[in-house]
Amino acid sequence: MSGTATVLQQFVSGLKSRNEDTRAKAAKDLQHYVTTELRELSQDEATTFYDELNHHIFELVSSSDVNEKKGGILAIVSLIGVEGGNATRISRFANYLRNLLPSSDSVVMEMASKAMGHLSMAGDTFTAEYVEFEVKRALEWLGADRNEGRRHAAVLVLRELAVSAPTFFFQQVQPFFDNIFYAVWDCKQAIREGAVSALRACLILTTQRETKEMQKPQWYKQTFEEAEKGFDETLAKEKGMNKDDRVHGALLILNELVRISSMEGERMREEMEEITQQQMVHDKYCKELMGFSTKPRHITPFTSFQSVQPQQSNALLGLLGYSTPQGFLSFGAAPVPSKSTLVESRYCRELMEESFDQVCRWVLKYRTSKNPLIQMTILNLLPRLAAFQPHTFTDQYLQDTMGHLLGCLKKEKERTAAFQALGLLVVAVRAEIQPYLSKILEIIKAALPPKDFAHKRQKTMQVDATVFTCISMLSRAMGPSIQQDVKELLEPMLAVGLSPALTAVLYDLSRQIPQLKKDIQDGLLKMLSLVLMHKPLRHPGMPKGLAYQLASPSLTNIPEASDVGSITLALRTLGSFEFEGHSLTQFVRHCADHFLNSEHKEIRMEAARTCSRLLTPSIHLISGHGHVVSQTAVQVVADVLSKLLVVGITDPGERDSCLNPWYLKSQ
């Protein structure tokens, strides 16, 4: 067996694996191989390799084993764009992906549709014909007699092509609006939500192509009228579709129309969702590092469809250049590497302004529904409506809305979404929330550890990250006017333990209520001291015993954080949070002594970055003129820089982080 044949067999074996990480590594290794080593071989050897590889990919995508199908899709994605201009290979891949749809496995369909979106960017000539063919086929599937698999596949493909090839998709935009609502009214939840996801992608596309000169488009009116049908109980229903399914579909449509009409409201929502996403990634990271399942915080993207989105292949996302699944798979989100596209349609905004009262009445009419999908969609919609027309909403609908939200906060299943909805609503109406402020604060306090928490046997308490984001939004809306109320919340918040959500809200509070900045810094440093040094914070000159006496009981009971995730997060927080006015010398020394040589790469890298950041001000002082610097400070800087230099030289992975102070010193 030749060398290339052996290498190929290793790739294929990895792609067939039942383990997602193994498949991911095989696909990335394949991509690296064909862009480096294979190019060093002769043309004949490369051709032979590709011929054999294509044969294996065909077998993978044709296999009855779902894992092999996924491996085949990953292999296709890893090769798209590698050999530009190879029309035969691209055409072959198009057929392979086409034959995967529909599939009985929803993840295979998601992966195949995303791969099709990626393939549509392979070249202009190919793209035009490819997109036209696939869009027409998907629309035919929607317009034909109901076939569940075809409908589901169709909405997934339409969503991806609308995002990846908007110019060519736009040529089919009217047929899209004429057919997509067959799927919106489907009796299956996943198809309804997939259809509205495609609708959102198309609405973004049409909004981006609006011009002042163009005739007022009918797409938004057509979409609104479809939503109106969903609330009309006299209209004939599609077979198998009940009232709740119909109302859910109508509410989802309204959600997209309001979303596309209010860019500013969406910007605030994105900031809030980013906090919960960071928390979710951190929890997943800690779980993987510790090697066993831990009870996660109740972090869910603020969307009504989360329960039906299939688990995505992180391998595929990595190959496509996405850092985390959520930026790309949130319901209806445009698949971009970071945040979704924020746009605002002038024409849709005019339509929704004219229909605002009617929309609010529809939404509030169904707030008593027992259907969880309707409830979650309403919680999604209400803050959007408040952000869209805050004055009208406050005058006419705030009282009913707050009554509903406060009720939802008492129900465990709806509490996460209700806290997030409340936070967004508060930011939208700002000072008008005052009549409800005491009740809101009471509910927040109840969600945090009680004052006597430290004296009870229970050592940990799970707190939903959306509680923190709600506090953050409250501070943005009310500012220093709630200083005393927030001050009383600080100790219970810190008692929960370090998390990305906590760090984010503390940063926000220190900006929105500057009067609390010192309290926040002191509390956070005490926590970091316990996590990193396993002892209460002791300021220079303070007697050792006094540090323990002054330590908050709730903080001294924080569980010892020996896991990699907690230490990494603590180091990152120490290096990025604003602690001006506080001496961090003992932290720098401890990090250099205990973490720069950790056996865990994640800790070493974060320790190097943290030491570099914390040393930067001292380096500038020492290298400057006219500054008197103590000999102790100079010695600490010298010792830590020496250790950073050693690590940077001996461990190439940390070189950039470790040598950063030397670069700064030379400036």
URURKA-V847117 format. One record per residue. N is the residue number from 1. RES is the residue in one small letter. SS is DSSP state (hx for helix, st for strand, lp for the rest). PHI is phi as a letter, one per 20 degrees, with the letter a starting at -180 (* if undefined). Layout:
n=N res=RES ss=SS phi=PHI
n=N res=RES ss=SS phi=PHI
//
This chain:
n=1 res=m ss=lp phi=*
n=2 res=s ss=lp phi=f
n=3 res=g ss=hx phi=f
n=4 res=t ss=hx phi=f
n=5 res=a ss=hx phi=f
n=6 res=t ss=hx phi=f
n=7 res=v ss=hx phi=f
n=8 res=l ss=hx phi=f
n=9 res=q ss=hx phi=f
n=10 res=q ss=hx phi=f
n=11 res=f ss=hx phi=f
n=12 res=v ss=hx phi=f
n=13 res=s ss=hx phi=f
n=14 res=g ss=hx phi=f
n=15 res=l ss=hx phi=f
n=16 res=k ss=lp phi=e
n=17 res=s ss=lp phi=g
n=18 res=r ss=lp phi=e
n=19 res=n ss=lp phi=e
n=20 res=e ss=hx phi=f
n=21 res=d ss=hx phi=f
n=22 res=t ss=hx phi=f
n=23 res=r ss=hx phi=f
n=24 res=a ss=hx phi=f
n=25 res=k ss=hx phi=f
n=26 res=a ss=hx phi=f
n=27 res=a ss=hx phi=f
n=28 res=k ss=hx phi=f
n=29 res=d ss=hx phi=f
n=30 res=l ss=hx phi=f
n=31 res=q ss=hx phi=g
n=32 res=h ss=hx phi=f
n=33 res=y ss=hx phi=f
n=34 res=v ss=hx phi=f
n=35 res=t ss=hx phi=e
n=36 res=t ss=lp phi=c
n=37 res=e ss=hx phi=f
n=38 res=l ss=hx phi=f
n=39 res=r ss=hx phi=f
n=40 res=e ss=hx phi=e
n=41 res=l ss=lp phi=e
n=42 res=s ss=lp phi=f
n=43 res=q ss=hx phi=f
n=44 res=d ss=hx phi=f
n=45 res=e ss=hx phi=f
n=46 res=a ss=hx phi=f
n=47 res=t ss=hx phi=f
n=48 res=t ss=hx phi=f
n=49 res=f ss=hx phi=f
n=50 res=y ss=hx phi=f
n=51 res=d ss=hx phi=f
n=52 res=e ss=hx phi=f
n=53 res=l ss=hx phi=f
n=54 res=n ss=hx phi=f
n=55 res=h ss=hx phi=f
n=56 res=h ss=hx phi=f
n=57 res=i ss=hx phi=f
n=58 res=f ss=hx phi=f
n=59 res=e ss=hx phi=f
n=60 res=l ss=hx phi=f
n=61 res=v ss=hx phi=f
n=62 res=s ss=hx phi=e
n=63 res=s ss=lp phi=f
n=64 res=s ss=lp phi=e
n=65 res=d ss=lp phi=e
n=66 res=v ss=hx phi=g
n=67 res=n ss=hx phi=f
n=68 res=e ss=hx phi=f
n=69 res=k ss=hx phi=g
n=70 res=k ss=hx phi=f
n=71 res=g ss=hx phi=f
n=72 res=g ss=hx phi=f
n=73 res=i ss=hx phi=f
n=74 res=l ss=hx phi=f
n=75 res=a ss=hx phi=f
n=76 res=i ss=hx phi=f
n=77 res=v ss=hx phi=f
n=78 res=s ss=hx phi=f
n=79 res=l ss=hx phi=d
n=80 res=i ss=lp phi=f
n=81 res=g ss=lp phi=n
n=82 res=v ss=lp phi=f
n=83 res=e ss=lp phi=d
n=84 res=g ss=lp phi=g
n=85 res=g ss=lp phi=n
n=86 res=n ss=lp phi=e
n=87 res=a ss=hx phi=f
n=88 res=t ss=hx phi=f
n=89 res=r ss=hx phi=f
n=90 res=i ss=hx phi=f
n=91 res=s ss=hx phi=f
n=92 res=r ss=hx phi=f
n=93 res=f ss=hx phi=f
n=94 res=a ss=hx phi=g
n=95 res=n ss=hx phi=f
n=96 res=y ss=hx phi=g
n=97 res=l ss=hx phi=f
n=98 res=r ss=hx phi=g
n=99 res=n ss=hx phi=f
n=100 res=l ss=lp phi=e
n=101 res=l ss=lp phi=d
n=102 res=p ss=lp phi=f
n=103 res=s ss=lp phi=c
n=104 res=s ss=lp phi=f
n=105 res=d ss=lp phi=d
n=106 res=s ss=hx phi=f
n=107 res=v ss=hx phi=f
n=108 res=v ss=hx phi=g
n=109 res=m ss=hx phi=f
n=110 res=e ss=hx phi=f
n=111 res=m ss=hx phi=f
n=112 res=a ss=hx phi=f
n=113 res=s ss=hx phi=f
n=114 res=k ss=hx phi=f
n=115 res=a ss=hx phi=f
n=116 res=m ss=hx phi=f
n=117 res=g ss=hx phi=f
n=118 res=h ss=hx phi=f
n=119 res=l ss=hx phi=f
n=120 res=s ss=lp phi=f
n=121 res=m ss=lp phi=e
n=122 res=a ss=lp phi=f
n=123 res=g ss=lp phi=r
n=124 res=d ss=hx phi=f
n=125 res=t ss=hx phi=f
n=126 res=f ss=hx phi=f
n=127 res=t ss=hx phi=g
n=128 res=a ss=hx phi=g
n=129 res=e ss=hx phi=f
n=130 res=y ss=hx phi=f
n=131 res=v ss=hx phi=f
n=132 res=e ss=hx phi=g
n=133 res=f ss=hx phi=f
n=134 res=e ss=hx phi=f
n=135 res=v ss=hx phi=f
n=136 res=k ss=hx phi=f
n=137 res=r ss=hx phi=f
n=138 res=a ss=hx phi=f
n=139 res=l ss=hx phi=f
n=140 res=e ss=hx phi=f
n=141 res=w ss=hx phi=f
n=142 res=l ss=hx phi=f
n=143 res=g ss=hx phi=f
n=144 res=a ss=lp phi=f
n=145 res=d ss=lp phi=g
n=146 res=r ss=lp phi=g
n=147 res=n ss=lp phi=c
n=148 res=e ss=hx phi=g
n=149 res=g ss=hx phi=f
n=150 res=r ss=hx phi=f
n=151 res=r ss=hx phi=f
n=152 res=h ss=hx phi=f
n=153 res=a ss=hx phi=f
n=154 res=a ss=hx phi=f
n=155 res=v ss=hx phi=f
n=156 res=l ss=hx phi=f
n=157 res=v ss=hx phi=f
n=158 res=l ss=hx phi=f
n=159 res=r ss=hx phi=f
n=160 res=e ss=hx phi=f
n=161 res=l ss=hx phi=f
n=162 res=a ss=hx phi=f
n=163 res=v ss=hx phi=e
n=164 res=s ss=hx phi=e
n=165 res=a ss=lp phi=c
n=166 res=p ss=hx phi=f
n=167 res=t ss=hx phi=f
n=168 res=f ss=hx phi=f
n=169 res=f ss=hx phi=f
n=170 res=f ss=hx phi=f
n=171 res=q ss=lp phi=f
n=172 res=q ss=lp phi=d
n=173 res=v ss=hx phi=f
n=174 res=q ss=hx phi=f
n=175 res=p ss=hx phi=g
n=176 res=f ss=hx phi=f
n=177 res=f ss=hx phi=f
n=178 res=d ss=hx phi=f
n=179 res=n ss=hx phi=d
n=180 res=i ss=hx phi=f
n=181 res=f ss=hx phi=f
n=182 res=y ss=hx phi=g
n=183 res=a ss=hx phi=e
n=184 res=v ss=hx phi=f
n=185 res=w ss=lp phi=e
n=186 res=d ss=lp phi=f
n=187 res=c ss=lp phi=f
n=188 res=k ss=lp phi=e
n=189 res=q ss=hx phi=g
n=190 res=a ss=hx phi=f
n=191 res=i ss=hx phi=f
n=192 res=r ss=hx phi=g
n=193 res=e ss=hx phi=f
n=194 res=g ss=hx phi=f
n=195 res=a ss=hx phi=f
n=196 res=v ss=hx phi=f
n=197 res=s ss=hx phi=f
n=198 res=a ss=hx phi=f
n=199 res=l ss=hx phi=f
n=200 res=r ss=hx phi=f
n=201 res=a ss=hx phi=g
n=202 res=c ss=hx phi=f
n=203 res=l ss=hx phi=f
n=204 res=i ss=hx phi=f
n=205 res=l ss=hx phi=f
n=206 res=t ss=hx phi=f
n=207 res=t ss=hx phi=f
n=208 res=q ss=hx phi=f
n=209 res=r ss=lp phi=d
n=210 res=e ss=lp phi=f
n=211 res=t ss=lp phi=c
n=212 res=k ss=lp phi=f
n=213 res=e ss=lp phi=e
n=214 res=m ss=lp phi=f
n=215 res=q ss=lp phi=f
n=216 res=k ss=lp phi=g
n=217 res=p ss=lp phi=f
n=218 res=q ss=lp phi=e
n=219 res=w ss=hx phi=f
n=220 res=y ss=hx phi=f
n=221 res=k ss=hx phi=f
n=222 res=q ss=hx phi=f
n=223 res=t ss=hx phi=f
n=224 res=f ss=hx phi=f
n=225 res=e ss=hx phi=f
n=226 res=e ss=hx phi=f
n=227 res=a ss=hx phi=f
n=228 res=e ss=hx phi=g
n=229 res=k ss=hx phi=f
n=230 res=g ss=hx phi=f
n=231 res=f ss=hx phi=e
n=232 res=d ss=lp phi=e
n=233 res=e ss=lp phi=f
n=234 res=t ss=lp phi=e
n=235 res=l ss=lp phi=f
n=236 res=a ss=lp phi=f
n=237 res=k ss=lp phi=e
n=238 res=e ss=lp phi=f
n=239 res=k ss=lp phi=g
n=240 res=g ss=lp phi=n
n=241 res=m ss=lp phi=d
n=242 res=n ss=lp phi=e
n=243 res=k ss=hx phi=f
n=244 res=d ss=hx phi=f
n=245 res=d ss=hx phi=f
n=246 res=r ss=hx phi=f
n=247 res=v ss=hx phi=f
n=248 res=h ss=hx phi=g
n=249 res=g ss=hx phi=f
n=250 res=a ss=hx phi=f
n=251 res=l ss=hx phi=f
n=252 res=l ss=hx phi=f
n=253 res=i ss=hx phi=f
n=254 res=l ss=hx phi=g
n=255 res=n ss=hx phi=g
n=256 res=e ss=hx phi=f
n=257 res=l ss=hx phi=f
n=258 res=v ss=hx phi=f
n=259 res=r ss=hx phi=g
n=260 res=i ss=lp phi=f
n=261 res=s ss=lp phi=d
n=262 res=s ss=lp phi=b
n=263 res=m ss=hx phi=f
n=264 res=e ss=hx phi=f
n=265 res=g ss=hx phi=f
n=266 res=e ss=hx phi=f
n=267 res=r ss=hx phi=f
n=268 res=m ss=hx phi=f
n=269 res=r ss=hx phi=f
n=270 res=e ss=hx phi=f
n=271 res=e ss=hx phi=g
n=272 res=m ss=hx phi=f
n=273 res=e ss=hx phi=f
n=274 res=e ss=hx phi=f
n=275 res=i ss=hx phi=f
n=276 res=t ss=hx phi=f
n=277 res=q ss=hx phi=f
n=278 res=q ss=hx phi=f
n=279 res=q ss=hx phi=f
n=280 res=m ss=hx phi=f
n=281 res=v ss=hx phi=f
n=282 res=h ss=hx phi=f
n=283 res=d ss=hx phi=f
n=284 res=k ss=hx phi=f
n=285 res=y ss=hx phi=f
n=286 res=c ss=hx phi=f
n=287 res=k ss=hx phi=f
n=288 res=e ss=hx phi=f
n=289 res=l ss=hx phi=f
n=290 res=m ss=hx phi=e
n=291 res=g ss=lp phi=m
n=292 res=f ss=lp phi=b
n=293 res=s ss=lp phi=f
n=294 res=t ss=lp phi=d
n=295 res=k ss=lp phi=f
n=296 res=p ss=lp phi=f
n=297 res=r ss=lp phi=f
n=298 res=h ss=lp phi=f
n=299 res=i ss=lp phi=d
n=300 res=t ss=lp phi=c
n=301 res=p ss=lp phi=g
n=302 res=f ss=lp phi=f
n=303 res=t ss=lp phi=b
n=304 res=s ss=lp phi=e
n=305 res=f ss=lp phi=d
n=306 res=q ss=hx phi=g
n=307 res=s ss=hx phi=f
n=308 res=v ss=hx phi=d
n=309 res=q ss=lp phi=f
n=310 res=p ss=lp phi=f
n=311 res=q ss=lp phi=f
n=312 res=q ss=lp phi=e
n=313 res=s ss=lp phi=e
n=314 res=n ss=hx phi=f
n=315 res=a ss=hx phi=f
n=316 res=l ss=hx phi=f
n=317 res=l ss=hx phi=f
n=318 res=g ss=hx phi=f
n=319 res=l ss=hx phi=f
n=320 res=l ss=hx phi=e
n=321 res=g ss=lp phi=n
n=322 res=y ss=lp phi=d
n=323 res=s ss=lp phi=f
n=324 res=t ss=lp phi=c
n=325 res=p ss=lp phi=f
n=326 res=q ss=hx phi=f
n=327 res=g ss=hx phi=f
n=328 res=f ss=hx phi=d
n=329 res=l ss=hx phi=d
n=330 res=s ss=lp phi=g
n=331 res=f ss=lp phi=g
n=332 res=g ss=lp phi=m
n=333 res=a ss=lp phi=e
n=334 res=a ss=lp phi=f
n=335 res=p ss=lp phi=f
n=336 res=v ss=lp phi=d
n=337 res=p ss=lp phi=f
n=338 res=s ss=lp phi=c
n=339 res=k ss=lp phi=e
n=340 res=s ss=lp phi=f
n=341 res=t ss=lp phi=f
n=342 res=l ss=lp phi=d
n=343 res=v ss=lp phi=c
n=344 res=e ss=lp phi=c
n=345 res=s ss=lp phi=e
n=346 res=r ss=hx phi=f
n=347 res=y ss=hx phi=f
n=348 res=c ss=hx phi=f
n=349 res=r ss=hx phi=f
n=350 res=e ss=hx phi=g
n=351 res=l ss=hx phi=f
n=352 res=m ss=hx phi=f
n=353 res=e ss=hx phi=f
n=354 res=e ss=hx phi=f
n=355 res=s ss=lp phi=d
n=356 res=f ss=hx phi=g
n=357 res=d ss=hx phi=f
n=358 res=q ss=hx phi=f
n=359 res=v ss=hx phi=f
n=360 res=c ss=hx phi=g
n=361 res=r ss=hx phi=f
n=362 res=w ss=hx phi=g
n=363 res=v ss=hx phi=f
n=364 res=l ss=hx phi=f
n=365 res=k ss=hx phi=g
n=366 res=y ss=lp phi=d
n=367 res=r ss=lp phi=f
n=368 res=t ss=lp phi=e
n=369 res=s ss=lp phi=f
n=370 res=k ss=lp phi=e
n=371 res=n ss=lp phi=f
n=372 res=p ss=hx phi=f
n=373 res=l ss=hx phi=f
n=374 res=i ss=hx phi=f
n=375 res=q ss=hx phi=f
n=376 res=m ss=hx phi=f
n=377 res=t ss=hx phi=f
n=378 res=i ss=hx phi=f
n=379 res=l ss=hx phi=f
n=380 res=n ss=hx phi=f
n=381 res=l ss=hx phi=f
n=382 res=l ss=hx phi=g
n=383 res=p ss=hx phi=f
n=384 res=r ss=hx phi=f
n=385 res=l ss=hx phi=f
n=386 res=a ss=hx phi=f
n=387 res=a ss=hx phi=f
n=388 res=f ss=hx phi=f
n=389 res=q ss=lp phi=c
n=390 res=p ss=hx phi=g
n=391 res=h ss=hx phi=f
n=392 res=t ss=hx phi=f
n=393 res=f ss=hx phi=f
n=394 res=t ss=hx phi=f
n=395 res=d ss=hx phi=f
n=396 res=q ss=hx phi=d
n=397 res=y ss=lp phi=c
n=398 res=l ss=hx phi=f
n=399 res=q ss=hx phi=f
n=400 res=d ss=hx phi=f
n=401 res=t ss=hx phi=f
n=402 res=m ss=hx phi=f
n=403 res=g ss=hx phi=g
n=404 res=h ss=hx phi=f
n=405 res=l ss=hx phi=f
n=406 res=l ss=hx phi=f
n=407 res=g ss=hx phi=f
n=408 res=c ss=hx phi=f
n=409 res=l ss=lp phi=f
n=410 res=k ss=lp phi=e
n=411 res=k ss=lp phi=d
n=412 res=e ss=hx phi=g
n=413 res=k ss=hx phi=f
n=414 res=e ss=hx phi=d
n=415 res=r ss=hx phi=f
n=416 res=t ss=hx phi=g
n=417 res=a ss=hx phi=f
n=418 res=a ss=hx phi=f
n=419 res=f ss=hx phi=f
n=420 res=q ss=hx phi=f
n=421 res=a ss=hx phi=f
n=422 res=l ss=hx phi=f
n=423 res=g ss=hx phi=g
n=424 res=l ss=hx phi=f
n=425 res=l ss=hx phi=f
n=426 res=v ss=hx phi=g
n=427 res=v ss=hx phi=f
n=428 res=a ss=hx phi=f
n=429 res=v ss=hx phi=e
n=430 res=r ss=hx phi=l
n=431 res=a ss=hx phi=f
n=432 res=e ss=hx phi=f
n=433 res=i ss=hx phi=e
n=434 res=q ss=hx phi=g
n=435 res=p ss=hx phi=g
n=436 res=y ss=hx phi=d
n=437 res=l ss=hx phi=f
n=438 res=s ss=hx phi=f
n=439 res=k ss=hx phi=f
n=440 res=i ss=hx phi=f
n=441 res=l ss=hx phi=f
n=442 res=e ss=hx phi=f
n=443 res=i ss=hx phi=f
n=444 res=i ss=hx phi=f
n=445 res=k ss=hx phi=g
n=446 res=a ss=hx phi=f
n=447 res=a ss=hx phi=e
n=448 res=l ss=lp phi=d
n=449 res=p ss=lp phi=g
n=450 res=p ss=lp phi=f
n=451 res=k ss=hx phi=f
n=452 res=d ss=hx phi=e
n=453 res=f ss=hx phi=g
n=454 res=a ss=hx phi=f
n=455 res=h ss=hx phi=e
n=456 res=k ss=lp phi=e
n=457 res=r ss=lp phi=f
n=458 res=q ss=lp phi=f
n=459 res=k ss=lp phi=e
n=460 res=t ss=lp phi=c
n=461 res=m ss=lp phi=b
n=462 res=q ss=lp phi=f
n=463 res=v ss=lp phi=c
n=464 res=d ss=lp phi=f
n=465 res=a ss=hx phi=f
n=466 res=t ss=hx phi=f
n=467 res=v ss=hx phi=f
n=468 res=f ss=hx phi=f
n=469 res=t ss=hx phi=f
n=470 res=c ss=hx phi=f
n=471 res=i ss=hx phi=f
n=472 res=s ss=hx phi=f
n=473 res=m ss=hx phi=f
n=474 res=l ss=hx phi=f
n=475 res=s ss=hx phi=f
n=476 res=r ss=hx phi=f
n=477 res=a ss=hx phi=f
n=478 res=m ss=hx phi=d
n=479 res=g ss=hx phi=m
n=480 res=p ss=hx phi=f
n=481 res=s ss=hx phi=f
n=482 res=i ss=hx phi=d
n=483 res=q ss=hx phi=g
n=484 res=q ss=hx phi=f
n=485 res=d ss=hx phi=f
n=486 res=v ss=hx phi=f
n=487 res=k ss=hx phi=g
n=488 res=e ss=hx phi=f
n=489 res=l ss=hx phi=e
n=490 res=l ss=hx phi=g
n=491 res=e ss=hx phi=f
n=492 res=p ss=hx phi=f
n=493 res=m ss=hx phi=f
n=494 res=l ss=hx phi=f
n=495 res=a ss=hx phi=f
n=496 res=v ss=lp phi=f
n=497 res=g ss=lp phi=o
n=498 res=l ss=lp phi=f
n=499 res=s ss=lp phi=b
n=500 res=p ss=hx phi=g
n=501 res=a ss=hx phi=f
n=502 res=l ss=hx phi=f
n=503 res=t ss=hx phi=g
n=504 res=a ss=hx phi=f
n=505 res=v ss=hx phi=f
n=506 res=l ss=hx phi=f
n=507 res=y ss=hx phi=f
n=508 res=d ss=hx phi=f
n=509 res=l ss=hx phi=f
n=510 res=s ss=hx phi=f
n=511 res=r ss=hx phi=e
n=512 res=q ss=hx phi=f
n=513 res=i ss=lp phi=c
n=514 res=p ss=hx phi=g
n=515 res=q ss=hx phi=f
n=516 res=l ss=hx phi=e
n=517 res=k ss=hx phi=g
n=518 res=k ss=hx phi=f
n=519 res=d ss=hx phi=g
n=520 res=i ss=hx phi=f
n=521 res=q ss=hx phi=f
n=522 res=d ss=hx phi=f
n=523 res=g ss=hx phi=f
n=524 res=l ss=hx phi=f
n=525 res=l ss=hx phi=f
n=526 res=k ss=hx phi=f
n=527 res=m ss=hx phi=f
n=528 res=l ss=hx phi=f
n=529 res=s ss=hx phi=f
n=530 res=l ss=hx phi=f
n=531 res=v ss=hx phi=f
n=532 res=l ss=hx phi=e
n=533 res=m ss=hx phi=d
n=534 res=h ss=lp phi=l
n=535 res=k ss=lp phi=b
n=536 res=p ss=lp phi=f
n=537 res=l ss=lp phi=f
n=538 res=r ss=lp phi=c
n=539 res=h ss=lp phi=f
n=540 res=p ss=lp phi=g
n=541 res=g ss=lp phi=n
n=542 res=m ss=lp phi=e
n=543 res=p ss=lp phi=g
n=544 res=k ss=hx phi=g
n=545 res=g ss=hx phi=f
n=546 res=l ss=hx phi=f
n=547 res=a ss=hx phi=f
n=548 res=y ss=hx phi=f
n=549 res=q ss=hx phi=f
n=550 res=l ss=hx phi=e
n=551 res=a ss=lp phi=f
n=552 res=s ss=lp phi=f
n=553 res=p ss=hx phi=g
n=554 res=s ss=hx phi=f
n=555 res=l ss=hx phi=f
n=556 res=t ss=hx phi=f
n=557 res=n ss=lp phi=e
n=558 res=i ss=lp phi=f
n=559 res=p ss=lp phi=g
n=560 res=e ss=lp phi=f
n=561 res=a ss=lp phi=e
n=562 res=s ss=lp phi=e
n=563 res=d ss=lp phi=e
n=564 res=v ss=hx phi=f
n=565 res=g ss=hx phi=f
n=566 res=s ss=hx phi=f
n=567 res=i ss=hx phi=f
n=568 res=t ss=hx phi=f
n=569 res=l ss=hx phi=f
n=570 res=a ss=hx phi=f
n=571 res=l ss=hx phi=f
n=572 res=r ss=hx phi=f
n=573 res=t ss=hx phi=f
n=574 res=l ss=hx phi=g
n=575 res=g ss=hx phi=e
n=576 res=s ss=hx phi=d
n=577 res=f ss=lp phi=f
n=578 res=e ss=lp phi=e
n=579 res=f ss=lp phi=c
n=580 res=e ss=lp phi=g
n=581 res=g ss=lp phi=n
n=582 res=h ss=lp phi=d
n=583 res=s ss=lp phi=e
n=584 res=l ss=lp phi=d
n=585 res=t ss=hx phi=g
n=586 res=q ss=hx phi=f
n=587 res=f ss=hx phi=f
n=588 res=v ss=hx phi=f
n=589 res=r ss=hx phi=f
n=590 res=h ss=hx phi=f
n=591 res=c ss=hx phi=f
n=592 res=a ss=hx phi=f
n=593 res=d ss=hx phi=f
n=594 res=h ss=hx phi=d
n=595 res=f ss=lp phi=d
n=596 res=l ss=lp phi=f
n=597 res=n ss=lp phi=d
n=598 res=s ss=lp phi=f
n=599 res=e ss=lp phi=f
n=600 res=h ss=lp phi=e
n=601 res=k ss=hx phi=g
n=602 res=e ss=hx phi=g
n=603 res=i ss=hx phi=f
n=604 res=r ss=hx phi=g
n=605 res=m ss=hx phi=f
n=606 res=e ss=hx phi=f
n=607 res=a ss=hx phi=f
n=608 res=a ss=hx phi=f
n=609 res=r ss=hx phi=f
n=610 res=t ss=hx phi=f
n=611 res=c ss=hx phi=g
n=612 res=s ss=hx phi=f
n=613 res=r ss=hx phi=f
n=614 res=l ss=hx phi=f
n=615 res=l ss=hx phi=e
n=616 res=t ss=hx phi=g
n=617 res=p ss=hx phi=f
n=618 res=s ss=hx phi=f
n=619 res=i ss=hx phi=f
n=620 res=h ss=hx phi=f
n=621 res=l ss=hx phi=f
n=622 res=i ss=hx phi=f
n=623 res=s ss=hx phi=e
n=624 res=g ss=lp phi=e
n=625 res=h ss=lp phi=d
n=626 res=g ss=lp phi=n
n=627 res=h ss=lp phi=d
n=628 res=v ss=lp phi=e
n=629 res=v ss=lp phi=d
n=630 res=s ss=lp phi=f
n=631 res=q ss=hx phi=f
n=632 res=t ss=hx phi=f
n=633 res=a ss=hx phi=f
n=634 res=v ss=hx phi=f
n=635 res=q ss=hx phi=f
n=636 res=v ss=hx phi=f
n=637 res=v ss=hx phi=g
n=638 res=a ss=hx phi=f
n=639 res=d ss=hx phi=f
n=640 res=v ss=hx phi=f
n=641 res=l ss=hx phi=f
n=642 res=s ss=hx phi=f
n=643 res=k ss=hx phi=f
n=644 res=l ss=hx phi=f
n=645 res=l ss=hx phi=f
n=646 res=v ss=hx phi=f
n=647 res=v ss=hx phi=f
n=648 res=g ss=hx phi=f
n=649 res=i ss=hx phi=e
n=650 res=t ss=hx phi=e
n=651 res=d ss=lp phi=c
n=652 res=p ss=hx phi=g
n=653 res=g ss=hx phi=f
n=654 res=e ss=hx phi=d
n=655 res=r ss=hx phi=g
n=656 res=d ss=hx phi=f
n=657 res=s ss=hx phi=f
n=658 res=c ss=hx phi=f
n=659 res=l ss=hx phi=e
n=660 res=n ss=hx phi=g
n=661 res=p ss=hx phi=f
n=662 res=w ss=hx phi=f
n=663 res=y ss=hx phi=f
n=664 res=l ss=hx phi=f
n=665 res=k ss=hx phi=f
n=666 res=s ss=hx phi=f
n=667 res=q ss=lp phi=f
//
